[in-house]
């Protein structure tokens, strides 16, 4: 009988279970992650599309990165697939350099890997996320007031 700390053997034909930490490590091995200054420079030069996937409460609390597209994580793939019917106008080709930004750089790694699976081979994420951007002293603006 397995102990609580041991995982049962996988059924034949099923992949070995993987912890989220191990999965994240594997995902990040396929990304060319960039830091805040590099992301800022690339975006300012028109060489990268910054995509903020933080949920509304975090954006309202901490502000926004000027020029970044706001795309909820659950819509990311649909909005950035250049072949998709629900794509944003900025999703023009598979070679767009997309930099996915979450709050601290975890969910963004998973999002960027998912975009790469769709063929957006230059997709990556921001190491440390929005919090690293802000800590670096890069531009942050308050979100626009919601219409009442």
MARBA-3410 file (N, C-alpha, C, O; in Angstrom, 1 decimal):
148
0.9,-1.2,0.0,0.0,0.0,0.0,0.9,1.2,0.0,1.8,1.3,0.8 ~ 0.6,2.2,-0.9,1.5,3.4,-1.0,1.3,4.3,0.3,0.2,4.3,0.9 ~ 2.4,4.9,0.7,2.4,5.8,1.8,1.8,7.2,1.3,1.9,7.4,0.0 ~ 1.4,8.0,2.1,0.8,9.3,1.7,1.9,10.1,0.9,1.5,11.0,0.1 ~ 3.1,9.9,1.1,4.2,10.8,0.5,4.6,10.2,-0.9,5.3,10.8,-1.7
4.1,8.9,-1.2,4.5,8.3,-2.4,3.4,8.4,-3.4,2.2,8.2,-3.1 ~ 3.7,8.7,-4.7,2.7,8.8,-5.7,2.5,7.4,-6.3,3.5,6.6,-6.4 ~ 1.3,7.0,-6.7,1.1,5.7,-7.3,1.7,5.7,-8.7,1.9,6.7,-9.3 ~ 2.1,4.5,-9.1,2.7,4.4,-10.4,1.7,4.8,-11.5,0.5,4.4,-11.3 ~ 2.1,5.4,-12.5,1.1,5.8,-13.6,0.6,4.6,-14.3,1.3,3.6,-14.4
-0.6,4.7,-14.8,-1.1,3.6,-15.6,-0.3,3.5,-16.9,0.2,4.5,-17.4 ~ -0.2,2.3,-17.5,0.5,2.2,-18.7,0.0,3.1,-19.8,-1.2,3.3,-19.9 ~ 0.9,3.8,-20.5,0.5,4.7,-21.6,0.2,6.2,-21.1,0.0,7.1,-21.9 ~ 0.2,6.4,-19.8,0.0,7.7,-19.2,1.4,8.3,-18.8,2.2,7.6,-18.4 ~ 1.5,9.6,-19.0,2.8,10.2,-18.6,3.0,10.2,-17.1,2.0,10.2,-16.3
4.2,10.2,-16.7,4.6,10.3,-15.3,4.1,11.6,-14.7,4.3,12.7,-15.3 ~ 3.4,11.6,-13.6,3.0,12.9,-13.0,4.2,13.8,-12.7,5.3,13.4,-12.5 ~ 3.9,15.1,-12.8,4.9,16.1,-12.7,4.4,17.2,-11.8,3.3,17.7,-12.0 ~ 5.3,17.7,-10.9,4.9,18.8,-10.1,4.9,20.1,-10.9,5.5,20.1,-11.9 ~ 4.2,21.1,-10.4,4.1,22.3,-11.1,5.5,23.0,-11.2,5.9,23.6,-12.1
6.3,22.8,-10.1,7.7,23.3,-10.1,8.5,22.7,-11.2,9.3,23.4,-11.9 ~ 8.4,21.4,-11.3,9.2,20.7,-12.4,8.7,21.1,-13.8,9.5,21.2,-14.7 ~ 7.4,21.2,-13.9,6.8,21.6,-15.2,7.3,23.0,-15.5,7.6,23.3,-16.7 ~ 7.2,23.9,-14.6,7.7,25.3,-14.8,9.2,25.3,-15.2,9.5,26.1,-16.1 ~ 10.0,24.5,-14.6,11.4,24.4,-15.0,11.6,23.9,-16.4,12.4,24.5,-17.2
10.8,22.9,-16.8,10.8,22.4,-18.2,10.4,23.5,-19.2,11.0,23.7,-20.2 ~ 9.3,24.2,-18.9,8.8,25.2,-19.7,9.8,26.3,-19.9,10.0,26.8,-21.0 ~ 10.4,26.8,-18.8,11.3,27.9,-18.9,12.6,27.5,-19.7,13.2,28.4,-20.2 ~ 12.9,26.2,-19.7,14.1,25.8,-20.5,13.9,26.1,-22.0,14.9,26.2,-22.7 ~ 12.6,26.2,-22.4,12.4,26.5,-23.8,12.1,28.0,-24.1,11.8,28.3,-25.2
12.2,28.8,-23.1,12.0,30.2,-23.3,13.3,31.0,-23.2,14.2,30.7,-22.5 ~ 13.4,32.1,-24.0,14.5,33.0,-23.9,13.9,34.2,-23.1,13.7,35.3,-23.6 ~ 13.8,34.0,-21.7,13.2,35.0,-20.9,14.0,36.3,-20.8,15.2,36.2,-21.0 ~ 13.3,37.4,-20.7,14.0,38.7,-20.7,13.7,39.5,-19.4,12.6,39.2,-18.8 ~ 14.6,40.4,-19.0,14.4,41.2,-17.9,13.6,42.5,-18.2,13.4,42.8,-19.4
13.3,43.3,-17.2,12.5,44.5,-17.4,13.2,45.5,-18.3,12.5,46.0,-19.2 ~ 14.4,45.8,-18.2,15.1,46.8,-19.0,15.1,46.3,-20.5,14.8,47.1,-21.4 ~ 15.4,45.1,-20.7,15.4,44.5,-22.1,14.0,44.6,-22.7,13.8,45.0,-23.9 ~ 13.0,44.2,-21.9,11.6,44.3,-22.4,11.2,45.7,-22.7,10.6,46.0,-23.8 ~ 11.6,46.7,-21.9,11.2,48.1,-22.1,11.9,48.6,-23.3,11.2,49.3,-24.1
13.2,48.3,-23.5,13.9,48.8,-24.7,13.3,48.2,-26.0,13.2,48.9,-26.9 ~ 13.0,46.9,-25.9,12.4,46.3,-27.1,11.0,46.9,-27.4,10.7,47.1,-28.6 ~ 10.2,47.1,-26.4,8.9,47.7,-26.7,9.0,49.1,-27.2,8.3,49.5,-28.1 ~ 9.9,49.9,-26.6,10.1,51.3,-27.0,10.6,51.3,-28.5,10.2,52.3,-29.2 ~ 11.4,50.4,-28.9,11.9,50.3,-30.3,10.9,49.7,-31.3,11.1,49.6,-32.5
9.7,49.3,-30.7,8.7,48.6,-31.6,9.1,47.2,-32.0,8.6,46.7,-32.9 ~ 10.0,46.6,-31.2,10.5,45.3,-31.5,9.8,44.2,-30.7,10.0,43.0,-30.9 ~ 9.0,44.6,-29.7,8.3,43.6,-28.9,6.9,44.1,-28.5,6.7,45.3,-28.4 ~ 6.0,43.2,-28.4,4.6,43.4,-28.0,4.5,43.0,-26.5,4.5,41.8,-26.3 ~ 4.3,43.9,-25.6,4.1,43.6,-24.2,2.7,43.2,-24.0,1.8,44.0,-24.4
2.4,42.1,-23.3,1.1,41.6,-23.1,0.9,41.3,-21.6,1.5,40.4,-21.0 ~ 0.1,42.1,-20.9,-0.2,42.0,-19.5,-1.3,41.1,-19.2,-2.5,41.3,-19.6 ~ -1.1,39.9,-18.6,-2.1,38.9,-18.3,-2.6,38.9,-16.9,-3.4,38.1,-16.5 ~ -2.2,39.9,-16.1,-2.6,40.0,-14.7,-4.1,40.2,-14.6,-4.7,40.8,-15.5 ~ -4.7,39.7,-13.6,-6.2,39.8,-13.5,-6.5,41.3,-13.0,-5.6,42.0,-12.5
-7.7,41.7,-13.2,-8.2,43.0,-13.0,-7.8,43.6,-11.6,-7.4,44.8,-11.5 ~ -8.0,42.8,-10.6,-7.7,43.3,-9.2,-6.2,43.8,-9.1,-6.0,44.8,-8.5 ~ -5.3,43.0,-9.7,-3.9,43.4,-9.6,-3.6,44.7,-10.4,-2.8,45.5,-10.0 ~ -4.2,44.7,-11.6,-4.0,45.9,-12.5,-4.6,47.2,-11.8,-4.0,48.2,-11.8 ~ -5.8,47.0,-11.1,-6.4,48.2,-10.4,-5.5,48.5,-9.2,-5.4,49.7,-8.9
-4.9,47.6,-8.5,-4.1,47.9,-7.3,-2.8,48.5,-7.7,-2.4,49.5,-7.1 ~ -2.1,47.9,-8.7,-0.7,48.3,-9.0,-0.5,49.2,-10.2,0.6,49.8,-10.3 ~ -1.5,49.3,-11.1,-1.3,50.1,-12.3,-1.0,49.3,-13.5,-1.0,48.0,-13.5 ~ -0.6,50.0,-14.5,-0.4,49.4,-15.8,0.9,49.8,-16.4,1.5,50.8,-16.0 ~ 1.4,49.0,-17.3,2.6,49.3,-18.1,2.2,50.1,-19.3,1.4,49.5,-20.1
2.6,51.3,-19.5,2.1,52.1,-20.7,2.5,51.3,-22.0,3.6,50.8,-22.2 ~ 1.5,51.2,-22.8,1.6,50.6,-24.1,1.4,49.1,-24.1,1.3,48.5,-25.2 ~ 1.3,48.5,-23.0,1.1,47.0,-22.9,-0.3,46.7,-23.2,-1.2,47.4,-22.8 ~ -0.6,45.6,-24.0,-1.9,45.1,-24.2,-2.4,44.4,-23.0,-1.6,43.6,-22.4 ~ -3.6,44.6,-22.6,-4.2,43.8,-21.5,-5.0,42.7,-22.1,-6.0,43.0,-22.8
-4.6,41.5,-21.8,-5.3,40.3,-22.2,-5.4,39.4,-21.1,-4.4,38.9,-20.5 ~ -6.6,39.1,-20.6,-6.8,38.1,-19.5,-6.2,36.8,-19.9,-6.2,36.4,-21.1 ~ -5.6,36.1,-18.9,-4.9,34.8,-19.2,-5.8,33.8,-19.9,-5.3,33.1,-20.8 ~ -7.1,33.8,-19.5,-7.9,32.8,-20.2,-8.3,33.1,-21.6,-8.9,32.3,-22.3 ~ -7.9,34.2,-22.1,-8.1,34.6,-23.5,-6.8,34.7,-24.3,-6.9,35.0,-25.5
-5.7,34.5,-23.7,-4.4,34.8,-24.3,-4.2,34.1,-25.7,-3.9,34.8,-26.6 ~ -4.4,32.8,-25.7,-4.2,32.1,-27.0,-5.2,32.5,-28.1,-4.8,32.6,-29.2 ~ -6.4,32.8,-27.7,-7.4,33.2,-28.7,-7.1,34.6,-29.3,-7.3,34.8,-30.4 ~ -6.6,35.5,-28.4,-6.3,36.8,-28.8,-5.0,37.0,-29.6,-4.9,37.9,-30.4 ~ -4.1,36.1,-29.4,-2.8,36.3,-30.1,-2.5,35.3,-31.2,-1.4,35.4,-31.8
-3.4,34.4,-31.4,-3.2,33.4,-32.5,-3.4,34.2,-33.9,-4.5,34.6,-34.1 ~ -2.4,34.3,-34.7,-2.5,35.1,-35.9,-3.5,34.5,-36.9,-4.0,35.2,-37.8 ~ -3.9,33.2,-36.7,-4.8,32.5,-37.6,-6.2,32.5,-37.0,-7.2,32.0,-37.6 ~ -6.3,33.0,-35.7,-7.6,32.9,-35.0,-8.6,33.9,-35.4,-8.3,35.0,-35.9 ~ -9.9,33.5,-35.3,-11.0,34.5,-35.7,-11.2,35.5,-34.5,-11.9,36.5,-34.8
-10.7,35.3,-33.4,-10.8,36.2,-32.3,-9.6,37.0,-31.9,-9.4,37.5,-30.8 ~ -8.6,37.0,-32.9,-7.3,37.6,-32.6,-7.4,39.1,-32.5,-8.3,39.8,-33.1 ~ -6.5,39.7,-31.8,-6.3,41.2,-31.7,-5.6,41.7,-33.0,-4.9,40.9,-33.6 ~ -5.8,42.9,-33.4,-5.1,43.5,-34.6,-3.6,43.4,-34.5,-2.9,43.3,-35.5 ~ -3.1,43.4,-33.3,-1.6,43.3,-33.1,-1.1,41.9,-33.4,0.1,41.7,-33.6
-1.9,40.9,-33.4,-1.5,39.5,-33.7,-1.4,39.3,-35.2,-2.3,38.6,-35.8 ~ -0.4,39.8,-35.8,-0.3,39.9,-37.2,0.4,38.7,-37.8,0.2,38.3,-39.0 ~ 1.3,38.0,-37.1,2.1,37.0,-37.7,2.7,36.1,-36.5,2.7,36.5,-35.4 ~ 3.2,35.0,-36.9,3.8,34.0,-35.9,5.2,34.5,-35.5,5.7,34.0,-34.5 ~ 5.8,35.5,-36.1,7.1,36.0,-35.7,7.1,37.2,-34.8,8.1,37.8,-34.5
5.9,37.6,-34.4,5.8,38.7,-33.4,6.5,38.4,-32.1,6.3,37.3,-31.6 ~ 7.3,39.3,-31.7,8.0,39.0,-30.4,7.1,39.4,-29.3,7.0,40.6,-28.9 ~ 6.4,38.5,-28.7,5.4,38.7,-27.6,6.1,38.5,-26.3,6.8,37.5,-26.1 ~ 6.0,39.5,-25.4,6.5,39.3,-24.0,5.3,39.3,-23.1,4.7,40.3,-22.9 ~ 5.1,38.1,-22.5,4.0,38.0,-21.6,4.4,38.4,-20.2,5.4,38.0,-19.8
3.5,39.2,-19.6,3.8,39.7,-18.2,2.7,39.3,-17.3,1.5,39.6,-17.5 ~ 3.0,38.7,-16.2,2.1,38.4,-15.1,2.6,39.2,-13.9,3.3,40.1,-14.1 ~ 2.1,38.9,-12.7,2.5,39.6,-11.6,3.9,39.4,-11.1,4.7,40.3,-10.9 ~ 4.4,38.1,-11.1,5.7,37.8,-10.6,6.5,36.9,-11.5,7.6,36.5,-11.1 ~ 6.0,36.6,-12.7,6.8,35.8,-13.6,6.6,34.3,-13.6,7.5,33.6,-14.0
5.5,33.8,-13.1,5.2,32.4,-13.1,4.1,32.0,-14.2,4.5,31.3,-15.1 ~ 2.9,32.6,-14.1,1.9,32.3,-15.0,2.3,32.7,-16.4,1.9,32.1,-17.4 ~ 3.1,33.8,-16.5,3.6,34.3,-17.8,4.4,33.2,-18.5,4.4,33.2,-19.7 ~ 5.2,32.5,-17.8,6.0,31.4,-18.4,5.2,30.4,-19.1,5.4,30.0,-20.2 ~ 4.1,30.0,-18.4,3.2,29.0,-18.9,2.4,29.6,-20.1,2.2,28.9,-21.1
2.0,30.8,-20.0,1.4,31.5,-21.2,2.3,31.6,-22.4,1.8,31.3,-23.5 ~ 3.5,32.0,-22.2,4.4,32.1,-23.3,4.7,30.7,-24.0,4.8,30.7,-25.2 ~ 4.8,29.7,-23.2,5.0,28.4,-23.7,3.8,27.9,-24.5,4.0,27.3,-25.6 ~ 2.6,28.3,-24.1,1.4,27.9,-24.8,1.4,28.7,-26.1,1.0,28.1,-27.1 ~ 1.8,29.9,-26.1,1.9,30.7,-27.4,2.9,30.1,-28.4,2.7,30.0,-29.6
4.0,29.6,-27.8,5.0,28.9,-28.7,4.4,27.7,-29.3,4.7,27.4,-30.5 ~ 3.6,27.0,-28.6,2.9,25.8,-29.1,2.0,26.1,-30.3,1.7,25.3,-31.2 ~ 1.5,27.4,-30.3,0.6,27.8,-31.4,1.5,28.3,-32.6,0.9,28.7,-33.6 ~ 2.8,28.3,-32.4,3.7,28.7,-33.5,4.2,30.1,-33.3,5.0,30.6,-34.2 ~ 3.9,30.8,-32.3,4.5,32.1,-32.0,5.9,31.9,-31.3,6.1,32.0,-30.1
6.8,31.5,-32.2,8.1,31.0,-31.8,9.0,32.0,-31.0,9.9,31.6,-30.3 ~ 8.7,33.3,-31.1,9.4,34.3,-30.4,8.8,34.7,-29.1,9.3,35.6,-28.4 ~ 7.7,34.1,-28.7,7.0,34.4,-27.4,7.9,34.0,-26.3,8.6,33.0,-26.2 ~ 7.9,34.9,-25.3,8.7,34.7,-24.1,7.9,35.4,-22.9,6.8,35.9,-23.1 ~ 8.6,35.5,-21.8,8.0,36.2,-20.7,9.0,37.1,-20.0,10.2,37.0,-20.2
8.5,37.9,-19.1,9.3,38.9,-18.3,9.7,38.2,-17.0,8.8,37.9,-16.2 ~ 11.0,38.1,-16.8,11.5,37.5,-15.5,11.0,38.4,-14.4,11.3,39.6,-14.4 ~ 10.4,37.9,-13.4,9.9,38.6,-12.3,8.6,39.4,-12.4,8.1,40.0,-11.5 ~ 8.1,39.4,-13.7,6.8,40.0,-14.0,6.7,41.5,-13.7,7.7,42.2,-13.7 ~ 5.5,41.9,-13.5,5.2,43.3,-13.3,5.9,43.8,-12.1,6.4,45.0,-12.1
6.0,43.0,-11.0,6.7,43.5,-9.8,8.2,43.8,-10.1,8.7,44.8,-9.5 ~ 8.8,43.1,-10.9,10.2,43.4,-11.3,10.3,44.6,-12.2,11.2,45.4,-12.0 ~ 9.3,44.8,-13.1,9.2,46.0,-13.9,9.2,47.2,-13.0,9.9,48.2,-13.1 ~ 8.2,47.2,-12.1,8.0,48.3,-11.2,9.2,48.6,-10.3,9.6,49.7,-10.1 ~ 9.8,47.5,-9.7,11.0,47.6,-8.9,12.2,48.2,-9.6,13.1,48.9,-9.1
12.2,48.0,-11.0,13.3,48.6,-11.8,13.1,50.1,-12.1,14.0,50.7,-12.7 ~ 12.0,50.6,-11.6,11.7,52.0,-11.8,11.2,52.3,-13.2,11.2,53.5,-13.6 ~ 10.7,51.4,-13.9,10.2,51.6,-15.3,8.8,52.2,-15.2,8.2,52.1,-14.2 ~ 8.3,52.8,-16.3,7.1,53.5,-16.3,5.9,52.6,-15.9,5.7,51.5,-16.4 ~ 5.1,53.1,-15.0,3.8,52.5,-14.6,2.8,53.6,-14.5,3.1,54.7,-13.9
1.6,53.4,-15.0,0.5,54.4,-14.9,-0.6,53.8,-14.1,-0.8,52.6,-14.1 ~ -1.4,54.6,-13.5,-2.6,54.2,-12.9,-3.6,53.7,-13.9,-3.6,54.3,-15.0 ~ -4.4,52.7,-13.7,-5.4,52.3,-14.7,-6.5,53.4,-14.9,-6.7,54.2,-14.0 ~ -7.1,53.3,-16.1,-8.1,54.3,-16.4,-9.3,54.0,-15.5,-9.6,52.9,-15.1 ~ -10.0,55.0,-15.1,-11.2,54.9,-14.2,-12.2,54.2,-15.0,-12.5,54.4,-16.2
-12.9,53.3,-14.3,-14.0,52.5,-14.9,-15.2,53.4,-15.1,-15.5,54.2,-14.2 ~ -15.9,53.4,-16.2,-17.1,54.2,-16.4,-18.2,53.8,-15.4,-18.3,52.7,-15.0 ~ -18.8,54.8,-14.9,-19.9,54.6,-13.9,-21.3,54.6,-14.5,-22.2,54.4,-13.8
END
